[in-house]
Amino acid sequence: MSAIPTDVEGLARTVPGWGDAELDIEPLEGGITNRNYVVRTGGEAFVLRIPGRDTELLGIDRSNEHRAARVAADAGIGPEVVAFLSESGCFVSRFVRGDHIPQEALREDDALAAVVRSLRALHACPPIPSTFPVFRIVEGYRVTAETRGVTIPLAYDDAHDMAEQIEEAFDVSPSPLATCHNDLLNANFLRDGDHVWIVDYEYAGMGDPFFDLANLSVNNGLDADAQELLLDLYFDEVGDGHRARLGLMRLMSDFREAMWGVVQQAISTLDVDYVNYAERHFTRLLTNADVLAMDDALADAGQEIGWDRPASS
């Protein structure tokens, strides 16, 4: 067995069927919230995820994550859920093989189409109990960080002013809620041939599908052409309202990510520079806001839009 912290092996032993089994445990690289391990036993491989400290302050409900992961697994886009240990919050899923998709590949029809197929399948899943109200989440993150002594970046006020305008525009013609992932980082896609697995459902909840599309877009550096391709792949017909909602939610995605980094400064024990993380996302948010014709985008975002999906969905 690899040299593993004692607490990790101890937690692994609490998984049903693993108490006396021969376990080979190896760290799984990646992740900036939790500790992840590959566990091999009985000729099978699994992923053991051990939650970071105080992750409930990030809005994570482990029971909700478990339900979302099961829904995604039932739809064939998430790995099989093997165990959930409610007392510790540890989560075990089957190890699935796949390659991370380079960001540059996501600008191409082939790779992006595979991701969109899985994302549409997730959005079509049955409703789950949790919600993802992004406009309230950023405000809640501020309160959480302030009460723990973290200095709120000056950029927060400008970002919040924009968020209020965006929320008002979206409220004119709200998107239908869907089962969303809300954390579509490159690390959460695994491509196996034509199929893309989506993993890590910590922030999943009923929300606006445009947040997922924008989150996918901005987190993976999609340029203007790739953003148009993304909309074309997801919708039958694309108009100015779709483009406006995508552009505005790209700002909200970075706002949420920046404030997530601010909260992490108070709670995380991982060796990650969360101050720089938050600054980078605030900088990108404000840069993209300068490029976006805000008045036009806000007006267009209030349009009623078609929600028809391509027949292949």
C-alpha positions as a LaTeX table, in Angstrom:
\begin{tabular}{lrrr}
\hline
Residue & $x$ (\AA) & $y$ (\AA) & $z$ (\AA) \\
\hline
Met1 & 0.00 & 0.00 & 0.00 \\
Ser2 & 1.26 & 3.50 & $-0.78$ \\
Ala3 & 2.28 & 5.75 & 2.11 \\
Ile4 & $-1.04$ & 7.36 & 2.98 \\
Pro5 & $-2.04$ & 9.56 & 5.93 \\
Thr6 & $-3.50$ & 7.46 & 8.73 \\
Asp7 & $-6.83$ & 9.28 & 8.67 \\
Val8 & $-7.30$ & 8.46 & 4.97 \\
Glu9 & $-6.89$ & 4.73 & 5.49 \\
Gly10 & $-9.13$ & 4.93 & 8.54 \\
Leu11 & $-11.88$ & 6.64 & 6.57 \\
Ala12 & $-11.48$ & 4.16 & 3.71 \\
Arg13 & $-12.01$ & 1.32 & 6.16 \\
Thr14 & $-15.44$ & 2.71 & 7.04 \\
Val15 & $-16.70$ & 2.14 & 3.49 \\
Pro16 & $-19.01$ & $-0.90$ & 3.47 \\
Gly17 & $-17.05$ & $-3.96$ & 2.35 \\
Trp18 & $-13.64$ & $-2.33$ & 2.79 \\
Gly19 & $-13.15$ & $-2.91$ & 6.50 \\
Asp20 & $-10.92$ & $-5.98$ & 6.15 \\
Ala21 & $-10.24$ & $-5.82$ & 2.42 \\
Glu22 & $-6.84$ & $-5.40$ & 0.85 \\
Leu23 & $-6.74$ & $-1.76$ & $-0.27$ \\
Asp24 & $-4.25$ & $-0.03$ & $-2.54$ \\
Ile25 & $-4.72$ & 3.74 & $-2.05$ \\
Glu26 & $-3.05$ & 6.41 & $-4.18$ \\
Pro27 & $-3.53$ & 10.19 & $-4.19$ \\
Leu28 & $-5.48$ & 11.54 & $-7.15$ \\
Glu29 & $-4.00$ & 14.80 & $-8.37$ \\
Gly30 & $-6.18$ & 17.87 & $-8.85$ \\
Gly31 & $-8.93$ & 19.43 & $-6.84$ \\
Ile32 & $-8.72$ & 22.65 & $-4.85$ \\
Thr33 & $-11.31$ & 21.91 & $-2.16$ \\
Asn34 & $-11.05$ & 18.24 & $-1.16$ \\
Arg35 & $-8.59$ & 15.36 & $-0.97$ \\
Asn36 & $-9.11$ & 12.65 & $-3.60$ \\
Tyr37 & $-7.75$ & 9.12 & $-3.79$ \\
Val38 & $-7.94$ & 6.15 & $-6.14$ \\
Val39 & $-8.68$ & 2.97 & $-4.20$ \\
Arg40 & $-8.09$ & $-0.40$ & $-5.85$ \\
Thr41 & $-9.57$ & $-3.47$ & $-4.25$ \\
Gly42 & $-10.91$ & $-6.79$ & $-5.49$ \\
Gly43 & $-9.81$ & $-6.07$ & $-9.04$ \\
Glu44 & $-11.88$ & $-2.86$ & $-9.20$ \\
Ala45 & $-10.99$ & 0.82 & $-8.93$ \\
Phe46 & $-12.87$ & 3.57 & $-7.11$ \\
Val47 & $-12.47$ & 7.23 & $-6.24$ \\
Leu48 & $-12.62$ & 8.20 & $-2.56$ \\
Arg49 & $-13.29$ & 11.88 & $-1.97$ \\
Ile50 & $-12.62$ & 13.29 & 1.51 \\
Pro51 & $-14.20$ & 16.70 & 2.08 \\
Gly52 & $-12.13$ & 19.74 & 2.94 \\
Arg53 & $-12.66$ & 21.56 & 6.20 \\
Asp54 & $-15.81$ & 23.67 & 6.68 \\
Thr55 & $-16.93$ & 23.22 & 3.08 \\
Glu56 & $-20.53$ & 23.83 & 4.15 \\
Leu57 & $-19.49$ & 27.50 & 4.30 \\
Leu58 & $-19.04$ & 27.32 & 0.53 \\
Gly59 & $-22.67$ & 26.26 & 0.18 \\
Ile60 & $-21.88$ & 22.56 & $-0.17$ \\
Asp61 & $-24.45$ & 20.13 & 1.21 \\
Arg62 & $-22.99$ & 16.64 & 0.98 \\
Ser63 & $-26.41$ & 14.96 & 0.99 \\
Asn64 & $-27.51$ & 17.12 & $-1.94$ \\
Glu65 & $-24.27$ & 16.32 & $-3.74$ \\
His66 & $-24.96$ & 12.63 & $-3.26$ \\
Arg67 & $-28.47$ & 12.95 & $-4.72$ \\
Ala68 & $-27.21$ & 14.96 & $-7.71$ \\
Ala69 & $-24.45$ & 12.45 & $-8.39$ \\
Arg70 & $-26.97$ & 9.60 & $-8.36$ \\
Val71 & $-29.23$ & 11.43 & $-10.82$ \\
Ala72 & $-26.27$ & 12.06 & $-13.13$ \\
Ala73 & $-25.18$ & 8.43 & $-12.85$ \\
Asp74 & $-28.70$ & 7.26 & $-13.72$ \\
Ala75 & $-28.50$ & 9.45 & $-16.84$ \\
Gly76 & $-25.20$ & 7.82 & $-17.83$ \\
Ile77 & $-23.12$ & 10.99 & $-17.58$ \\
Gly78 & $-21.80$ & 10.64 & $-14.04$ \\
Pro79 & $-19.83$ & 7.73 & $-12.57$ \\
Glu80 & $-21.70$ & 5.10 & $-10.60$ \\
Val81 & $-22.18$ & 6.12 & $-6.97$ \\
Val82 & $-20.82$ & 3.35 & $-4.76$ \\
Ala83 & $-21.11$ & 4.77 & $-1.24$ \\
Phe84 & $-21.88$ & 7.92 & 0.71 \\
Leu85 & $-20.81$ & 8.16 & 4.34 \\
Ser86 & $-23.11$ & 10.78 & 5.81 \\
Glu87 & $-21.22$ & 11.13 & 9.09 \\
Ser88 & $-17.88$ & 12.04 & 7.49 \\
Gly89 & $-19.21$ & 13.31 & 4.17 \\
Cys90 & $-16.90$ & 10.95 & 2.31 \\
Phe91 & $-18.05$ & 9.91 & $-1.12$ \\
Val92 & $-17.08$ & 6.89 & $-3.22$ \\
Ser93 & $-17.70$ & 6.55 & $-6.94$ \\
Arg94 & $-16.53$ & 4.08 & $-9.50$ \\
Phe95 & $-13.32$ & 5.10 & $-11.25$ \\
Val96 & $-14.05$ & 5.91 & $-14.89$ \\
Arg97 & $-11.43$ & 6.07 & $-17.58$ \\
Gly98 & $-11.15$ & 9.16 & $-19.69$ \\
Asp99 & $-8.85$ & 11.97 & $-20.70$ \\
His100 & $-9.13$ & 15.59 & $-19.71$ \\
Ile101 & $-10.01$ & 17.71 & $-22.73$ \\
Pro102 & $-7.43$ & 20.40 & $-23.52$ \\
Gln103 & $-9.00$ & 23.83 & $-23.51$ \\
Glu104 & $-7.92$ & 24.47 & $-27.08$ \\
Ala105 & $-9.83$ & 21.35 & $-28.17$ \\
Leu106 & $-13.03$ & 22.80 & $-26.75$ \\
Arg107 & $-12.96$ & 25.41 & $-29.50$ \\
Glu108 & $-13.58$ & 22.63 & $-32.02$ \\
Asp109 & $-16.92$ & 21.10 & $-32.96$ \\
Asp110 & $-15.99$ & 17.51 & $-32.11$ \\
Ala111 & $-14.93$ & 17.94 & $-28.48$ \\
Leu112 & $-17.37$ & 20.72 & $-27.65$ \\
Ala113 & $-20.27$ & 18.75 & $-29.15$ \\
Ala114 & $-19.43$ & 15.78 & $-26.90$ \\
Val115 & $-19.42$ & 18.02 & $-23.82$ \\
Val116 & $-22.70$ & 19.68 & $-24.81$ \\
Arg117 & $-24.41$ & 16.31 & $-25.29$ \\
Ser118 & $-23.58$ & 15.38 & $-21.71$ \\
Leu119 & $-24.52$ & 18.81 & $-20.41$ \\
Arg120 & $-27.91$ & 18.70 & $-22.15$ \\
Ala121 & $-28.47$ & 15.25 & $-20.65$ \\
Leu122 & $-27.75$ & 16.64 & $-17.19$ \\
His123 & $-30.12$ & 19.55 & $-17.72$ \\
Ala124 & $-32.83$ & 17.07 & $-18.72$ \\
Cys125 & $-32.44$ & 15.07 & $-15.49$ \\
Pro126 & $-35.24$ & 14.94 & $-12.91$ \\
Pro127 & $-35.26$ & 17.87 & $-10.46$ \\
Ile128 & $-33.11$ & 17.65 & $-7.34$ \\
Pro129 & $-33.89$ & 19.28 & $-3.96$ \\
Ser130 & $-31.01$ & 21.78 & $-3.92$ \\
Thr131 & $-30.92$ & 25.15 & $-5.69$ \\
Phe132 & $-28.15$ & 27.38 & $-7.02$ \\
Pro133 & $-29.30$ & 31.04 & $-6.74$ \\
Val134 & $-26.06$ & 32.62 & $-7.95$ \\
Phe135 & $-27.12$ & 36.20 & $-7.17$ \\
Arg136 & $-27.67$ & 35.28 & $-3.52$ \\
Ile137 & $-24.62$ & 33.06 & $-3.35$ \\
Val138 & $-22.14$ & 35.87 & $-4.03$ \\
Glu139 & $-23.80$ & 37.97 & $-1.33$ \\
Gly140 & $-23.70$ & 35.08 & 1.12 \\
Tyr141 & $-20.02$ & 34.51 & 0.40 \\
Arg142 & $-19.33$ & 38.13 & 1.33 \\
Val143 & $-21.05$ & 37.75 & 4.69 \\
Thr144 & $-19.24$ & 34.46 & 5.38 \\
Ala145 & $-15.84$ & 35.93 & 4.54 \\
Glu146 & $-16.37$ & 39.18 & 6.47 \\
Thr147 & $-17.49$ & 37.39 & 9.64 \\
Arg148 & $-14.24$ & 35.40 & 9.51 \\
Gly149 & $-12.01$ & 38.43 & 9.15 \\
Val150 & $-11.28$ & 38.32 & 5.43 \\
Thr151 & $-10.91$ & 41.68 & 3.71 \\
Ile152 & $-13.41$ & 41.96 & 0.85 \\
Pro153 & $-11.72$ & 43.09 & $-2.41$ \\
Leu154 & $-12.61$ & 46.58 & $-3.60$ \\
Ala155 & $-13.81$ & 45.08 & $-6.89$ \\
Tyr156 & $-16.77$ & 43.52 & $-5.07$ \\
Asp157 & $-18.85$ & 46.71 & $-5.11$ \\
Asp158 & $-18.57$ & 47.23 & $-8.87$ \\
Ala159 & $-19.27$ & 43.56 & $-9.50$ \\
His160 & $-22.30$ & 43.61 & $-7.22$ \\
Asp161 & $-23.73$ & 46.67 & $-8.97$ \\
Met162 & $-23.46$ & 44.79 & $-12.27$ \\
Ala163 & $-25.00$ & 41.69 & $-10.72$ \\
Glu164 & $-28.07$ & 43.65 & $-9.63$ \\
Gln165 & $-28.58$ & 44.90 & $-13.18$ \\
Ile166 & $-28.12$ & 41.42 & $-14.60$ \\
Glu167 & $-30.60$ & 39.90 & $-12.16$ \\
Glu168 & $-33.16$ & 42.56 & $-13.02$ \\
Ala169 & $-32.73$ & 41.89 & $-16.75$ \\
Phe170 & $-33.07$ & 38.11 & $-16.33$ \\
Asp171 & $-36.16$ & 38.51 & $-14.16$ \\
Val172 & $-38.03$ & 40.02 & $-17.11$ \\
Ser173 & $-38.13$ & 36.62 & $-18.78$ \\
Pro174 & $-36.68$ & 33.97 & $-16.45$ \\
Ser175 & $-35.04$ & 30.83 & $-17.79$ \\
Pro176 & $-36.73$ & 27.53 & $-16.89$ \\
Leu177 & $-34.87$ & 25.92 & $-14.00$ \\
Ala178 & $-32.85$ & 22.81 & $-14.78$ \\
Thr179 & $-30.61$ & 20.38 & $-12.95$ \\
Cys180 & $-27.27$ & 22.16 & $-13.29$ \\
His181 & $-23.67$ & 21.34 & $-12.39$ \\
Asn182 & $-22.42$ & 24.89 & $-11.72$ \\
Asp183 & $-18.70$ & 24.03 & $-11.58$ \\
Leu184 & $-17.71$ & 23.14 & $-15.13$ \\
Leu185 & $-13.95$ & 23.38 & $-14.81$ \\
Asn186 & $-11.81$ & 21.48 & $-17.30$ \\
Ala187 & $-10.88$ & 18.97 & $-14.58$ \\
Asn188 & $-14.51$ & 17.90 & $-14.26$ \\
Phe189 & $-14.71$ & 16.52 & $-17.83$ \\
Leu190 & $-13.38$ & 13.09 & $-18.75$ \\
Arg191 & $-13.61$ & 12.09 & $-22.39$ \\
Asp192 & $-13.87$ & 8.42 & $-23.32$ \\
Gly193 & $-14.23$ & 8.26 & $-27.09$ \\
Asp194 & $-17.41$ & 10.08 & $-28.07$ \\
His195 & $-18.68$ & 10.13 & $-24.50$ \\
Val196 & $-17.88$ & 12.76 & $-21.88$ \\
Trp197 & $-18.24$ & 11.99 & $-18.20$ \\
Ile198 & $-19.02$ & 14.93 & $-15.95$ \\
Val199 & $-17.76$ & 14.51 & $-12.39$ \\
Asp200 & $-17.90$ & 16.40 & $-9.07$ \\
Tyr201 & $-21.44$ & 17.48 & $-8.19$ \\
Glu202 & $-20.66$ & 19.51 & $-5.04$ \\
Tyr203 & $-22.41$ & 22.64 & $-6.30$ \\
Ala204 & $-25.17$ & 20.97 & $-8.33$ \\
Gly205 & $-28.63$ & 22.41 & $-7.94$ \\
Met206 & $-31.67$ & 23.66 & $-9.77$ \\
Gly207 & $-30.61$ & 26.77 & $-11.60$ \\
Asp208 & $-30.38$ & 28.74 & $-14.82$ \\
Pro209 & $-28.91$ & 26.63 & $-17.67$ \\
Phe210 & $-27.18$ & 29.77 & $-18.94$ \\
Phe211 & $-25.02$ & 29.78 & $-15.83$ \\
Asp212 & $-23.74$ & 26.32 & $-16.77$ \\
Leu213 & $-23.16$ & 27.39 & $-20.38$ \\
Ala214 & $-21.36$ & 30.54 & $-19.25$ \\
Asn215 & $-19.40$ & 28.69 & $-16.59$ \\
Leu216 & $-18.25$ & 26.17 & $-19.20$ \\
Ser217 & $-17.43$ & 29.00 & $-21.58$ \\
Val218 & $-15.43$ & 31.32 & $-19.36$ \\
Asn219 & $-13.68$ & 28.64 & $-17.31$ \\
Asn220 & $-12.33$ & 27.03 & $-20.46$ \\
Gly221 & $-11.32$ & 30.17 & $-22.35$ \\
Leu222 & $-13.84$ & 29.90 & $-25.18$ \\
Asp223 & $-13.34$ & 32.77 & $-27.60$ \\
Ala224 & $-16.18$ & 34.53 & $-29.44$ \\
Asp225 & $-16.35$ & 31.93 & $-32.22$ \\
Ala226 & $-16.38$ & 29.05 & $-29.75$ \\
Gln227 & $-19.09$ & 30.76 & $-27.70$ \\
Glu228 & $-21.23$ & 30.97 & $-30.83$ \\
Leu229 & $-20.52$ & 27.30 & $-31.52$ \\
Leu230 & $-21.52$ & 26.44 & $-27.96$ \\
Leu231 & $-24.89$ & 28.14 & $-28.40$ \\
Asp232 & $-25.41$ & 26.55 & $-31.82$ \\
Leu233 & $-24.76$ & 23.10 & $-30.37$ \\
Tyr234 & $-27.08$ & 23.61 & $-27.42$ \\
Phe235 & $-29.99$ & 25.39 & $-29.14$ \\
Asp236 & $-31.83$ & 24.89 & $-32.42$ \\
Glu237 & $-31.89$ & 28.61 & $-33.16$ \\
Val238 & $-29.69$ & 31.30 & $-31.63$ \\
Gly239 & $-30.60$ & 34.96 & $-31.33$ \\
Asp240 & $-29.33$ & 38.08 & $-29.60$ \\
Gly241 & $-31.13$ & 37.10 & $-26.40$ \\
His242 & $-29.12$ & 33.87 & $-26.15$ \\
Arg243 & $-25.86$ & 35.69 & $-26.79$ \\
Ala244 & $-26.67$ & 38.37 & $-24.23$ \\
Arg245 & $-27.55$ & 35.86 & $-21.51$ \\
Leu246 & $-24.36$ & 33.91 & $-22.15$ \\
Gly247 & $-22.22$ & 37.06 & $-22.00$ \\
Leu248 & $-23.83$ & 38.35 & $-18.81$ \\
Met249 & $-23.70$ & 35.00 & $-17.04$ \\
Arg250 & $-20.00$ & 34.79 & $-17.91$ \\
Leu251 & $-19.62$ & 37.81 & $-15.63$ \\
Met252 & $-21.66$ & 36.13 & $-12.89$ \\
Ser253 & $-19.60$ & 32.97 & $-13.20$ \\
Asp254 & $-16.42$ & 34.89 & $-12.51$ \\
Phe255 & $-18.08$ & 36.88 & $-9.72$ \\
Arg256 & $-19.10$ & 33.68 & $-8.00$ \\
Glu257 & $-15.64$ & 32.14 & $-8.56$ \\
Ala258 & $-13.89$ & 35.23 & $-7.20$ \\
Met259 & $-15.99$ & 35.28 & $-4.04$ \\
Trp260 & $-15.53$ & 31.52 & $-3.63$ \\
Gly261 & $-11.80$ & 32.24 & $-3.53$ \\
Val262 & $-12.37$ & 34.96 & $-0.93$ \\
Val263 & $-14.21$ & 32.53 & 1.37 \\
Gln264 & $-11.52$ & 29.90 & 0.88 \\
Gln265 & $-8.99$ & 32.33 & 2.33 \\
Ala266 & $-10.74$ & 31.86 & 5.67 \\
Ile267 & $-11.34$ & 28.12 & 5.68 \\
Ser268 & $-9.02$ & 26.13 & 3.42 \\
Thr269 & $-6.00$ & 24.20 & 4.69 \\
Leu270 & $-4.81$ & 23.31 & 1.18 \\
Asp271 & $-1.67$ & 24.85 & $-0.29$ \\
Val272 & $-3.46$ & 27.10 & $-2.79$ \\
Asp273 & $-3.04$ & 30.86 & $-3.26$ \\
Tyr274 & $-6.69$ & 31.83 & $-2.95$ \\
Val275 & $-5.90$ & 35.56 & $-2.78$ \\
Asn276 & $-4.43$ & 35.39 & $-6.27$ \\
Tyr277 & $-7.27$ & 33.10 & $-7.35$ \\
Ala278 & $-9.90$ & 35.67 & $-6.36$ \\
Glu279 & $-7.94$ & 38.55 & $-7.91$ \\
Arg280 & $-7.63$ & 36.74 & $-11.25$ \\
His281 & $-11.36$ & 36.13 & $-11.46$ \\
Phe282 & $-12.26$ & 39.70 & $-10.48$ \\
Thr283 & $-9.81$ & 40.99 & $-13.10$ \\
Arg284 & $-11.29$ & 38.79 & $-15.82$ \\
Leu285 & $-14.82$ & 39.76 & $-14.81$ \\
Leu286 & $-14.11$ & 43.48 & $-15.08$ \\
Thr287 & $-12.16$ & 43.03 & $-18.33$ \\
Asn288 & $-15.03$ & 41.11 & $-19.95$ \\
Ala289 & $-17.54$ & 43.66 & $-18.65$ \\
Asp290 & $-15.58$ & 46.44 & $-20.39$ \\
Val291 & $-15.73$ & 44.54 & $-23.68$ \\
Leu292 & $-19.42$ & 43.69 & $-23.41$ \\
Ala293 & $-21.89$ & 46.35 & $-24.57$ \\
Met294 & $-23.71$ & 46.24 & $-21.23$ \\
Asp295 & $-26.77$ & 48.35 & $-22.08$ \\
Asp296 & $-27.51$ & 46.34 & $-25.21$ \\
Ala297 & $-26.82$ & 43.03 & $-23.47$ \\
Leu298 & $-29.11$ & 43.89 & $-20.55$ \\
Ala299 & $-31.90$ & 44.85 & $-22.95$ \\
Asp300 & $-31.45$ & 41.72 & $-25.07$ \\
Ala301 & $-31.32$ & 39.46 & $-22.00$ \\
Gly302 & $-34.90$ & 40.44 & $-21.19$ \\
Gln303 & $-36.19$ & 39.01 & $-24.47$ \\
Glu304 & $-38.17$ & 35.79 & $-24.51$ \\
Ile305 & $-35.99$ & 33.16 & $-26.14$ \\
Gly306 & $-36.59$ & 29.75 & $-27.64$ \\
Trp307 & $-35.61$ & 26.73 & $-25.57$ \\
Asp308 & $-35.77$ & 24.16 & $-28.34$ \\
Arg309 & $-32.85$ & 21.73 & $-28.36$ \\
Pro310 & $-31.34$ & 20.00 & $-31.40$ \\
Ala311 & $-33.06$ & 16.75 & $-32.34$ \\
Ser312 & $-29.91$ & 14.78 & $-31.41$ \\
Ser313 & $-30.47$ & 15.59 & $-27.74$ \\
\hline
\end{tabular}
